[in-house]
Amino acid sequence: MRKACSGSVLLITLVVFVVLLGFLGIAVYSGLNAFLQAELQRAASAAVMAGASSLYDDTNATSNAPQRNTSQALTATQETFDNIVAHSRPLTGYLAALDLPVYDPVDDRIHVQSRLQIPTPLFSPLGINQLIVDAQGDARYVKMVLENPVNLNTQTGPWVQEITLDYPVVDGPGADIYIRQPPTSSGGFHGLIFEACSGTRCYDITRAVRFESNQGLALDVTFDSPPAPPKNQRRVAYAGGYYIDLNGVNLPRGYNIHTPAQFDVLKATKLRIIDDGIFDQYNPTTGRRSLELQPAATQVSRIEVYHQAIMCPPSVPCPPPAGSVFKPAGY
């Protein structure tokens, strides 16, 4: 009788111990699971954003337009994930891994699936040796397009227009901005100066202009009065479409060509478009500049900002963000 009672006590003690161990495991692994899932999701989201935003970082040699490079974008996705894991001790410790990133050409979307394993020794008595934590991410390339015209009036003003961007322009490989200026009513193009503004300073980015399909003209104009050895010479762009790579501004040059300065333009929240104030025009048909005594208003009809991406719900369409439009397949 005494042996049976001892056996029952031992069994009850064992059951209580297993139950307590189970509760302890639930408490420990629930917190660890939540923490690691958040870290893994952060890495997956950052990876697809990096990949999607770099999808059109190549430049077409003929048109100067952004050109899709799927392999490059998928590599950027993988490398971003690997770099985050390498600098995260929890993710490294639990062997976080990423499946091969997938590109969907229907909507320029990049998808990733990631996972890690949590050993569960406290659950071993229950036959559970590990927990699987997974995270996925979807991001889609998007370019911001402003189609409301920017008007400059060479006679009465305004001579400057400043555009606040819904999403900042950032310096990525290849073209970062596209600006189109249609011909004036007299058949020519006015000279324009472009600036990128960030915080309290604006930078002249006209020297980084590359013309659409290499058709255009850019001249260095001296703005000293009276004319003197150039102390304030700036590049002025004529013609229709301009691609601008912010990295092309990051060279030893400044407003004053005799005192070059190092400009580092990495991000801008505003664009400034300035009429050069000279009553002339460029005619792309004849390739000549000529005096224009009654210049018509200058108009910028389209601005595009590249290297943007947005997170998407998995397997469903992304709603377009305000101020942006999705790039159609094929660009």
C-alpha positions as CSV (number, residue, x, y, z in Angstrom):
1,M,0.0,0.0,0.0
2,R,2.9,2.3,0.9
3,K,4.7,1.4,-2.4
4,A,1.6,2.2,-4.4
5,C,1.2,5.6,-2.7
6,S,4.9,6.4,-3.3
7,G,4.4,5.5,-7.0
8,S,1.4,7.7,-7.3
9,V,3.2,10.7,-5.7
10,L,6.2,10.1,-8.0
11,L,3.8,10.0,-11.1
12,I,2.0,13.1,-10.0
13,T,5.4,14.9,-9.4
14,L,6.6,13.9,-12.8
15,V,3.4,15.1,-14.5
16,V,3.5,18.4,-12.6
17,F,7.2,18.8,-13.6
18,V,6.4,18.2,-17.2
19,V,3.5,20.6,-17.1
20,L,5.6,23.3,-15.4
21,L,8.4,22.6,-18.0
22,G,5.8,23.0,-20.7
23,F,4.6,26.3,-19.3
24,L,8.2,27.5,-18.9
25,G,8.9,26.5,-22.5
26,I,5.9,28.3,-23.8
27,A,6.9,31.5,-21.9
28,V,10.5,31.3,-23.1
29,Y,9.9,30.3,-26.7
30,S,6.9,32.6,-27.3
31,G,9.0,35.7,-26.4
32,L,12.0,34.4,-28.4
33,N,9.8,33.5,-31.4
34,A,8.2,37.0,-31.4
35,F,11.6,38.7,-31.2
36,L,13.2,36.6,-33.9
37,Q,10.2,36.8,-36.2
38,A,10.3,40.6,-36.0
39,E,14.1,40.6,-36.8
40,L,13.6,38.2,-39.7
41,Q,10.8,40.3,-41.1
42,R,12.9,43.4,-40.9
43,A,15.6,41.7,-42.9
44,A,13.2,40.3,-45.5
45,S,11.5,43.7,-46.0
46,A,14.7,45.6,-46.3
47,A,16.0,43.0,-48.8
48,V,13.0,43.3,-51.2
49,M,13.0,47.1,-50.9
50,A,16.6,47.2,-51.9
51,G,16.1,44.8,-54.8
52,A,13.0,46.5,-56.2
53,S,14.4,50.0,-56.0
54,S,17.5,48.9,-57.9
55,L,15.6,47.1,-60.6
56,Y,16.2,49.8,-63.2
57,D,19.7,51.0,-62.2
58,D,21.2,50.1,-65.6
59,T,21.3,52.9,-68.3
60,N,20.5,52.4,-71.9
61,A,23.6,53.6,-73.9
62,T,21.4,54.9,-76.8
63,S,18.6,56.7,-75.0
64,N,20.2,57.3,-71.5
65,A,16.9,56.0,-70.0
66,P,16.9,53.6,-67.1
67,Q,17.1,50.0,-68.2
68,R,15.9,46.9,-66.3
69,N,18.5,44.5,-64.9
70,T,16.7,41.6,-63.2
71,S,19.9,39.8,-62.2
72,Q,21.3,42.9,-60.6
73,A,18.1,43.5,-58.6
74,L,18.0,39.9,-57.3
75,T,21.6,40.0,-56.3
76,A,21.0,43.3,-54.4
77,T,18.1,41.5,-52.6
78,Q,20.3,38.6,-51.5
79,E,23.2,40.7,-50.5
80,T,21.1,43.1,-48.5
81,F,19.6,40.2,-46.6
82,D,23.0,38.6,-46.0
83,N,24.5,41.8,-44.8
84,I,21.7,42.4,-42.3
85,V,22.0,38.8,-41.0
86,A,25.8,39.1,-40.7
87,H,25.4,42.1,-38.4
88,S,22.6,40.7,-36.4
89,R,23.8,38.2,-33.7
90,P,20.3,36.7,-33.1
91,L,19.8,36.0,-36.9
92,T,23.3,34.7,-37.3
93,G,23.0,32.5,-34.2
94,Y,19.8,30.9,-35.5
95,L,21.1,30.4,-39.0
96,A,18.6,32.7,-40.8
97,A,18.4,31.8,-44.5
98,L,16.7,33.2,-47.6
99,D,15.3,31.2,-50.5
100,L,16.3,32.4,-53.9
101,P,14.5,35.8,-54.5
102,V,11.8,35.7,-57.2
103,Y,11.1,38.4,-59.8
104,D,7.6,38.8,-61.1
105,P,7.6,40.7,-64.5
106,V,3.8,41.3,-64.3
107,D,4.2,44.2,-61.8
108,D,8.0,44.5,-61.3
109,R,7.7,42.8,-58.0
110,I,10.4,41.0,-56.0
111,H,9.4,38.3,-53.5
112,V,11.4,36.6,-50.8
113,Q,10.8,33.8,-48.3
114,S,13.1,33.5,-45.3
115,R,13.3,31.2,-42.3
116,L,15.2,30.2,-39.2
117,Q,15.1,27.4,-36.7
118,I,14.9,27.7,-32.9
119,P,16.1,24.6,-30.9
120,T,13.6,23.7,-28.2
121,P,15.3,21.5,-25.5
122,L,12.5,22.4,-23.0
123,F,10.0,20.8,-25.3
124,S,12.1,17.6,-25.9
125,P,10.0,15.6,-23.4
126,L,7.0,16.4,-25.6
127,G,8.8,15.3,-28.7
128,I,9.2,18.9,-30.1
129,N,12.9,19.6,-30.9
130,Q,12.6,22.8,-32.9
131,L,10.3,25.7,-34.0
132,I,10.4,27.2,-37.5
133,V,10.1,30.9,-37.8
134,D,9.5,32.3,-41.3
135,A,9.0,35.7,-42.9
136,Q,8.2,36.9,-46.4
137,G,8.5,40.2,-48.2
138,D,7.1,41.7,-51.4
139,A,8.1,45.0,-52.9
140,R,7.4,46.6,-56.2
141,Y,9.4,49.2,-58.3
142,V,7.6,52.5,-58.7
143,K,8.5,55.7,-60.3
144,M,7.1,59.0,-59.2
145,V,5.6,61.1,-62.1
146,L,4.6,64.7,-61.9
147,E,2.6,65.7,-65.0
148,N,1.3,69.1,-63.9
149,P,3.3,71.6,-65.9
150,V,5.8,73.9,-64.4
151,N,5.6,77.3,-66.0
152,L,8.3,80.0,-66.1
153,N,7.7,83.4,-67.7
154,T,10.8,84.9,-69.1
155,Q,9.3,88.4,-69.4
156,T,7.3,88.8,-66.2
157,G,8.2,85.9,-64.0
158,P,8.2,83.7,-62.1
159,W,11.7,82.8,-63.2
160,V,12.0,80.0,-60.6
161,Q,9.7,77.2,-59.7
162,E,10.3,74.9,-56.7
163,I,8.7,71.5,-56.5
164,T,8.3,69.6,-53.3
165,L,8.5,65.9,-53.9
166,D,6.1,63.4,-52.3
167,Y,9.0,61.0,-52.1
168,P,12.6,62.1,-52.0
169,V,15.0,61.6,-54.9
170,V,18.0,59.5,-53.9
171,D,21.3,58.9,-55.6
172,G,21.3,55.5,-57.1
173,P,23.3,54.0,-60.0
174,G,22.2,55.5,-63.3
175,A,19.6,58.2,-63.9
176,D,17.8,59.5,-60.9
177,I,15.5,62.2,-62.5
178,Y,14.0,62.8,-65.8
179,I,12.8,66.3,-66.9
180,R,11.0,67.2,-70.1
181,Q,10.7,70.6,-71.6
182,P,8.4,70.9,-74.6
183,P,9.3,73.5,-77.4
184,T,8.0,77.0,-76.9
185,S,5.4,78.4,-79.3
186,S,8.1,80.0,-81.4
187,G,9.6,76.6,-82.1
188,G,12.6,76.7,-79.8
189,F,13.8,75.8,-76.3
190,H,14.7,78.1,-73.5
191,G,17.8,77.5,-71.4
192,L,17.2,76.0,-68.0
193,I,19.2,75.5,-64.8
194,F,18.3,72.6,-62.4
195,E,18.9,72.4,-58.7
196,A,18.3,69.7,-56.1
197,C,17.5,71.0,-52.6
198,S,17.9,69.1,-49.4
199,G,17.4,70.8,-46.0
200,T,18.6,74.4,-46.2
201,R,20.9,74.1,-49.3
202,C,20.3,73.7,-53.1
203,Y,22.9,72.2,-55.4
204,D,23.3,72.9,-59.1
205,I,22.8,69.6,-60.9
206,T,22.7,70.9,-64.5
207,R,26.2,69.7,-65.1
208,A,25.0,66.1,-64.7
209,V,22.5,66.4,-67.5
210,R,22.4,63.6,-70.1
211,F,20.1,64.2,-72.9
212,E,17.3,61.9,-74.0
213,S,18.6,59.9,-77.0
214,N,21.7,62.1,-76.9
215,Q,19.8,64.9,-78.6
216,G,20.4,68.3,-77.0
217,L,22.7,71.1,-76.1
218,A,24.3,72.2,-72.9
219,L,26.4,75.4,-72.7
220,D,28.5,77.1,-70.0
221,V,27.2,80.6,-69.7
222,T,28.9,83.4,-67.8
223,F,26.5,85.5,-65.7
224,D,28.9,88.3,-64.9
225,S,27.8,91.9,-65.6
226,P,29.7,93.6,-67.1
227,P,31.5,90.8,-68.9
228,A,34.7,89.9,-67.2
229,P,36.9,86.8,-66.7
230,P,34.2,84.2,-65.7
231,K,33.6,84.2,-62.0
232,N,30.1,82.8,-62.0
233,Q,29.8,80.4,-64.9
234,R,27.0,77.9,-64.9
235,R,25.9,75.2,-67.2
236,V,22.6,75.9,-69.0
237,A,20.6,73.1,-70.7
238,Y,18.6,73.4,-73.9
239,A,16.3,71.0,-75.7
240,G,13.6,68.5,-74.7
241,G,14.4,65.6,-72.4
242,Y,17.0,65.4,-69.7
243,Y,18.2,62.5,-67.6
244,I,20.1,63.6,-64.5
245,D,22.4,61.3,-62.3
246,L,23.0,62.9,-59.0
247,N,26.3,61.1,-58.8
248,G,27.5,63.1,-61.8
249,V,27.2,66.2,-59.6
250,N,29.6,64.8,-57.0
251,L,32.7,66.1,-58.7
252,P,35.1,69.0,-57.9
253,R,33.0,71.8,-59.4
254,G,31.0,74.7,-58.1
255,Y,29.2,77.8,-59.2
256,N,32.5,79.6,-59.4
257,I,34.7,77.7,-61.7
258,H,37.9,79.2,-60.3
259,T,37.1,77.9,-56.8
260,P,35.9,74.4,-57.3
261,A,34.0,72.8,-54.4
262,Q,33.1,69.3,-53.6
263,F,29.3,68.8,-53.8
264,D,27.9,65.6,-52.5
265,V,24.2,65.3,-53.5
266,L,22.8,62.0,-52.1
267,K,19.2,62.9,-51.4
268,A,16.9,65.8,-52.3
269,T,13.4,66.6,-51.2
270,K,12.8,69.5,-53.6
271,L,13.7,70.3,-57.2
272,R,14.2,73.9,-58.4
273,I,13.9,74.8,-62.0
274,I,15.3,78.2,-63.1
275,D,15.0,80.1,-66.3
276,D,18.5,81.3,-67.4
277,G,17.2,84.8,-67.9
278,I,18.7,85.1,-71.4
279,F,16.4,86.0,-74.3
280,D,17.5,83.3,-76.6
281,Q,16.3,79.9,-77.8
282,Y,17.7,76.7,-79.2
283,N,16.2,75.1,-82.3
284,P,16.8,71.4,-82.5
285,T,15.9,71.3,-86.2
286,T,18.6,73.8,-87.2
287,G,20.9,73.2,-84.2
288,R,21.2,77.0,-83.7
289,R,20.8,79.4,-80.9
290,S,19.1,82.6,-81.8
291,L,17.9,85.8,-80.2
292,E,14.3,85.9,-79.1
293,L,13.0,89.4,-78.4
294,Q,9.5,88.2,-77.3
295,P,10.1,84.9,-75.6
296,A,7.2,82.7,-74.8
297,A,6.7,81.1,-71.3
298,T,8.9,78.1,-70.6
299,Q,7.1,75.0,-69.6
300,V,8.3,71.8,-67.9
301,S,5.7,69.2,-68.8
302,R,6.9,66.0,-67.0
303,I,9.2,65.1,-64.1
304,E,10.0,61.5,-63.2
305,V,11.9,60.3,-60.1
306,Y,13.4,56.9,-60.1
307,H,14.8,54.4,-57.5
308,Q,11.6,54.1,-55.6
309,A,9.9,51.0,-54.2
310,I,6.9,50.2,-52.0
311,M,6.1,47.2,-49.8
312,C,3.2,45.1,-51.1
313,P,0.8,42.6,-49.5
314,P,1.8,39.2,-50.7
315,S,0.1,37.9,-53.8
316,V,-2.3,40.8,-54.2
317,P,-2.0,44.1,-56.2
318,C,-0.4,47.1,-54.6
319,P,-2.4,50.3,-54.3
320,P,-0.5,53.2,-56.0
321,P,0.8,55.6,-53.4
322,A,-0.2,59.3,-53.6
323,G,1.9,61.3,-56.0
324,S,3.2,58.3,-57.8
325,V,2.2,56.0,-60.7
326,F,3.4,52.5,-61.4
327,K,5.8,52.0,-64.2
328,P,4.2,49.9,-66.9
329,A,6.0,46.6,-67.8
330,G,8.9,47.2,-70.1
331,Y,9.3,50.8,-68.9
